[in-house]
Amino acid sequence: MNRWTETQIALLTLLSTRRKEVIALYDIGQSLIAQGFTETEIMDVLVKLTHEKAVELLPGSQMRVLKAKAY
């Protein structure tokens, strides 16, 4: 498994129970950085999920999960 996939799985696992809830990116980042992921790795996955319309990035460094993804 490559690093991008590991980051995606960790992020989706963290977000799996928070659908439609507004979440601070700081909270997500703190948890994933504690697991050893970098800010760049996290943002790369978030941007891809945004393009897939799975998450929505909001003003004020927040986000919302729009649809659950199963991997």
Helices and strands as residue ranges (DSSP letters): H 3-15, E 22-24, H 25-34, H 39-51, E 55-58, E 62-65
